[in-house]
């Protein structure tokens, strides 16, 4: 009914505002339809009938917000996810990255770390890892802890291995991890080149100049204003002629920052910052 729907919309706005005021996590610029679906799932998890009840628990019970954050942030990733994207990086972008004496790469919205390790392995195979530093950032501290551990269920390894091969991998993926007790853990030699850190595209600023930014399947959860803010951060962070990789369903087309970029590998959503931007 219209009245119930309007009440639910008000409850959602109040909940998001409460999160911002109490915990300083800003979801106000996220796509509200996507948040609505995730919050509905959270109601069952927290045994609440309404978002108002969930808000009360959020403000008065320790431990509710970290658990709720897993619903508000999307934790879907894979090693060498979308192999064609990594093949394009390997074949088209890496030859230009070789011209730099040192490399800095930003994985924005790194979730549980799969993409950061994928890039580290790719750079190692291309002989660039020793002069590279990867910043892997996310707003979910629990996800970052899992990412830094680099431990994944062994059942996922066949999919990891197939993706790696399709990306043009030059080694066996097993060269980069060890397996025991139903888990695999990526080598510490990879993690030495990755800095996992909390960073919000909604509220934080640029922290380094980088040569490549990979932010895939993150902007689709933002509204237009927040998308533009994030792309502004990427534009500011990228060095002259630096590269930006987005997700398959993401685009620069409607952003005010679109003129600062040109297509580099259009099918894989890889863009290059213009030299005069």
VEXDREN-2710 file (C-alpha; in Angstrom, 1 decimal):
% VEXDREN-2710
k/r/px/py/pz
1/UNK/0.0/0.0/0.0
2/UNK/1.2/3.6/-0.7
3/UNK/1.1/4.5/3.0
4/UNK/3.2/1.5/4.0
5/UNK/5.6/2.1/1.2
6/UNK/6.1/5.7/2.1
7/UNK/6.7/4.7/5.8
8/UNK/9.3/2.2/4.7
9/UNK/11.1/4.9/2.6
10/UNK/11.2/7.2/5.6
11/UNK/12.5/4.5/7.9
12/UNK/15.2/3.7/5.4
13/UNK/16.3/7.3/5.2
14/UNK/16.4/7.6/9.0
15/UNK/18.4/4.4/9.3
16/UNK/21.0/5.6/6.7
17/UNK/21.2/9.0/8.5
18/UNK/21.6/7.3/11.9
19/UNK/24.5/5.2/10.5
20/UNK/26.2/8.3/9.2
21/UNK/25.7/10.3/12.4
22/UNK/26.7/7.5/14.7
23/UNK/29.4/5.5/12.8
24/UNK/30.4/8.0/10.1
25/UNK/29.7/5.6/7.2
26/UNK/27.9/7.5/4.5
27/UNK/25.4/5.4/2.4
28/UNK/23.3/8.4/1.6
29/UNK/24.6/8.5/-2.0
30/UNK/24.1/4.7/-2.6
31/UNK/21.4/3.5/-4.9
32/UNK/18.4/3.3/-2.6
33/UNK/16.7/0.4/-4.5
34/UNK/19.8/-1.7/-4.0
35/UNK/20.0/-0.8/-0.3
36/UNK/16.4/-1.6/0.2
37/UNK/16.9/-5.2/-1.0
38/UNK/19.9/-5.7/1.2
39/UNK/18.2/-4.2/4.2
40/UNK/15.2/-6.4/3.8
41/UNK/17.5/-9.4/4.0
42/UNK/19.1/-7.9/7.1
43/UNK/15.7/-7.7/8.9
44/UNK/15.5/-11.5/8.9
45/UNK/19.1/-11.8/10.1
46/UNK/18.5/-9.4/13.0
47/UNK/15.0/-10.7/13.8
48/UNK/13.4/-7.3/13.2
49/UNK/10.0/-6.6/11.7
50/UNK/10.8/-3.0/10.6
51/UNK/13.8/-0.8/9.9
52/UNK/12.8/1.3/12.9
53/UNK/13.4/-1.7/15.1
54/UNK/16.7/-2.4/13.3
55/UNK/17.7/1.3/13.9
56/UNK/17.0/0.9/17.6
57/UNK/19.3/-2.1/17.8
58/UNK/21.9/-0.5/15.7
59/UNK/22.1/2.5/18.1
60/UNK/21.9/0.6/21.3
61/UNK/23.6/-2.8/20.8
62/UNK/27.3/-3.2/20.3
63/UNK/28.1/-5.6/17.5
64/UNK/25.0/-4.9/15.4
65/UNK/26.6/-2.4/13.0
66/UNK/29.7/-4.5/12.0
67/UNK/27.4/-7.4/11.2
68/UNK/25.0/-5.1/9.3
69/UNK/27.9/-3.7/7.3
70/UNK/28.2/-7.1/5.6
71/UNK/24.7/-6.5/4.2
72/UNK/25.3/-2.9/3.2
73/UNK/28.5/-3.7/1.3
74/UNK/28.6/-6.2/-1.5
75/UNK/31.1/-8.9/-0.9
76/UNK/31.1/-10.6/-4.3
77/UNK/34.5/-11.1/-5.9
78/UNK/36.8/-13.8/-7.5
79/UNK/40.4/-14.3/-8.4
80/UNK/40.9/-13.1/-12.0
81/UNK/37.2/-12.4/-12.2
82/UNK/36.2/-11.5/-15.8
83/UNK/39.5/-13.0/-17.2
84/UNK/39.2/-10.9/-20.4
85/UNK/39.7/-7.8/-18.3
86/UNK/43.0/-9.1/-16.9
87/UNK/44.1/-10.3/-20.4
88/UNK/43.5/-6.8/-21.7
89/UNK/45.5/-5.4/-18.8
90/UNK/48.3/-7.9/-19.5
91/UNK/48.4/-7.3/-23.2
92/UNK/47.5/-3.7/-23.6
93/UNK/48.3/-1.8/-20.3
94/UNK/51.3/-3.6/-18.9
95/UNK/53.6/-2.7/-21.9
96/UNK/53.0/0.9/-21.0
97/UNK/53.3/0.4/-17.3
98/UNK/56.8/-1.1/-18.0
99/UNK/58.0/2.4/-18.9
100/UNK/57.7/3.6/-15.3
101/UNK/60.5/3.0/-12.8
102/UNK/58.0/2.3/-10.0
103/UNK/54.3/1.6/-10.0
104/UNK/51.4/2.4/-7.7
105/UNK/48.0/0.8/-8.2
106/UNK/44.7/1.4/-6.5
107/UNK/42.1/-1.3/-6.1
108/UNK/39.1/0.7/-4.9
109/UNK/36.4/-1.4/-3.2
110/UNK/38.7/-4.4/-2.8
111/UNK/36.2/-6.5/-0.8
112/UNK/37.9/-9.6/0.5
113/UNK/41.0/-9.1/-1.6
114/UNK/40.7/-11.4/-4.6
115/UNK/41.3/-8.6/-7.2
116/UNK/44.3/-7.3/-5.4
117/UNK/45.9/-10.7/-5.3
118/UNK/45.0/-11.2/-9.0
119/UNK/46.9/-8.0/-9.9
120/UNK/49.8/-8.9/-7.7
121/UNK/50.1/-12.3/-9.5
122/UNK/49.8/-10.7/-12.9
123/UNK/52.5/-8.2/-12.1
124/UNK/54.8/-10.9/-10.8
125/UNK/54.3/-12.9/-14.0
126/UNK/55.1/-9.8/-16.0
127/UNK/58.2/-9.0/-13.9
128/UNK/56.8/-5.8/-12.4
129/UNK/55.8/-6.8/-8.9
130/UNK/59.1/-5.9/-7.2
131/UNK/58.7/-2.3/-8.2
132/UNK/55.0/-2.1/-7.6
133/UNK/52.8/-1.1/-4.6
134/UNK/49.1/-2.0/-4.6
135/UNK/46.7/0.0/-2.4
136/UNK/43.6/-2.1/-1.7
137/UNK/40.8/-0.2/0.0
138/UNK/37.3/-0.8/1.2
139/UNK/34.9/0.5/3.9
140/UNK/34.3/-2.9/5.4
141/UNK/36.9/-3.6/8.1
142/UNK/35.9/-7.3/8.4
143/UNK/36.3/-7.7/4.7
144/UNK/39.7/-6.0/4.9
145/UNK/40.8/-8.4/7.6
146/UNK/39.9/-11.4/5.5
147/UNK/41.7/-9.8/2.5
148/UNK/44.9/-9.2/4.4
149/UNK/44.8/-12.8/5.6
150/UNK/44.6/-14.0/2.0
151/UNK/42.8/-17.2/3.0
152/UNK/40.1/-18.7/0.8
153/UNK/38.1/-22.0/0.7
154/UNK/39.8/-24.6/-1.4
155/UNK/36.5/-25.4/-3.2
156/UNK/36.9/-22.1/-5.0
157/UNK/40.3/-22.9/-6.4
158/UNK/39.2/-24.7/-9.7
159/UNK/37.3/-21.5/-10.6
160/UNK/40.4/-19.4/-9.7
161/UNK/42.6/-21.6/-11.8
162/UNK/40.4/-21.5/-14.8
163/UNK/40.1/-17.7/-14.6
164/UNK/43.8/-17.3/-14.3
165/UNK/44.5/-19.5/-17.4
166/UNK/41.9/-17.6/-19.4
167/UNK/43.6/-14.3/-18.4
168/UNK/46.8/-15.4/-20.1
169/UNK/48.5/-16.5/-17.0
170/UNK/52.2/-17.4/-17.5
171/UNK/52.6/-19.7/-14.5
172/UNK/50.6/-22.2/-12.5
173/UNK/48.3/-20.5/-10.1
174/UNK/49.4/-23.0/-7.5
175/UNK/52.9/-21.4/-7.6
176/UNK/51.3/-18.5/-5.7
177/UNK/49.5/-20.2/-2.8
178/UNK/49.8/-23.1/-0.3
179/UNK/47.0/-25.4/0.6
180/UNK/46.1/-27.1/3.9
181/UNK/43.0/-28.0/5.9
182/UNK/40.5/-27.2/3.2
183/UNK/41.9/-23.7/2.7
184/UNK/44.5/-21.9/0.5
185/UNK/46.6/-19.0/1.5
186/UNK/48.3/-16.7/-0.9
187/UNK/52.0/-16.2/-0.5
188/UNK/53.3/-13.5/1.9
189/UNK/55.6/-12.4/-0.9
190/UNK/52.5/-11.2/-2.7
191/UNK/51.1/-9.5/0.4
192/UNK/54.3/-7.6/1.0
193/UNK/53.4/-5.5/-2.1
194/UNK/49.7/-4.8/-1.0
195/UNK/48.6/-2.2/1.5
196/UNK/45.1/-3.0/2.8
197/UNK/43.4/0.1/4.2
198/UNK/40.0/1.6/5.0
199/UNK/38.9/4.2/2.5
200/UNK/35.4/5.6/1.6
201/UNK/34.7/6.9/-1.9
202/UNK/31.8/8.7/-0.3
203/UNK/33.7/10.8/2.2
204/UNK/37.5/10.4/1.9
205/UNK/39.9/12.2/-0.4
206/UNK/42.8/11.1/-2.6
207/UNK/45.8/9.7/-0.7
208/UNK/48.4/9.0/-3.5
209/UNK/49.2/9.5/-7.1
210/UNK/48.8/6.2/-9.0
211/UNK/49.3/4.7/-12.4
212/UNK/46.3/2.3/-12.5
213/UNK/43.0/2.3/-10.7
214/UNK/40.8/-0.8/-10.8
215/UNK/37.3/-0.1/-9.4
216/UNK/35.0/-2.7/-10.8
217/UNK/31.3/-3.3/-9.9
218/UNK/31.3/-0.6/-7.3
219/UNK/29.9/2.4/-9.1
220/UNK/26.7/0.5/-10.0
221/UNK/25.7/0.7/-6.3
222/UNK/26.1/4.5/-6.2
223/UNK/23.6/7.2/-7.3
224/UNK/24.7/9.6/-10.1
225/UNK/26.1/12.2/-7.7
226/UNK/28.3/9.7/-5.8
227/UNK/29.4/8.1/-9.0
228/UNK/30.6/11.6/-10.1
229/UNK/32.4/12.1/-6.8
230/UNK/34.2/8.8/-7.0
231/UNK/35.3/9.4/-10.7
232/UNK/36.6/12.8/-9.6
233/UNK/38.8/11.1/-7.0
234/UNK/40.1/8.7/-9.7
235/UNK/40.8/11.6/-12.0
236/UNK/42.7/13.4/-9.3
237/UNK/44.6/10.3/-8.2
238/UNK/45.7/9.2/-11.7
239/UNK/49.0/10.4/-13.1
240/UNK/49.1/11.8/-16.6
241/UNK/48.0/9.1/-19.1
242/UNK/47.2/6.8/-16.2
243/UNK/44.6/4.0/-16.6
244/UNK/41.1/3.4/-15.1
245/UNK/39.4/0.0/-15.2
246/UNK/35.6/-0.2/-14.5
247/UNK/33.1/-3.0/-14.4
248/UNK/31.3/-4.4/-17.4
249/UNK/28.1/-2.5/-16.6
250/UNK/29.8/0.8/-15.7
251/UNK/30.5/3.8/-17.8
252/UNK/31.9/7.3/-17.8
253/UNK/29.3/8.4/-20.3
254/UNK/27.1/10.5/-18.0
255/UNK/29.9/11.8/-15.7
256/UNK/31.2/15.4/-15.7
257/UNK/34.6/13.8/-15.7
258/UNK/34.1/11.9/-19.0
259/UNK/36.1/14.5/-21.0
260/UNK/39.2/13.8/-19.0
261/UNK/39.3/10.2/-20.3
262/UNK/39.5/8.4/-23.5
263/UNK/38.7/4.8/-24.4
264/UNK/41.7/2.5/-24.2
265/UNK/40.2/-1.0/-24.4
266/UNK/36.6/-0.2/-24.8
267/UNK/35.1/-3.7/-24.6
268/UNK/36.7/-4.2/-21.2
269/UNK/35.9/-0.8/-19.8
270/UNK/39.6/0.3/-19.6
271/UNK/40.1/4.1/-20.0
272/UNK/43.1/6.3/-20.1
273/UNK/43.4/9.7/-18.6
274/UNK/44.0/12.3/-21.3
275/UNK/47.4/14.0/-21.2
276/UNK/45.8/17.5/-20.9
277/UNK/43.3/16.5/-18.2
END
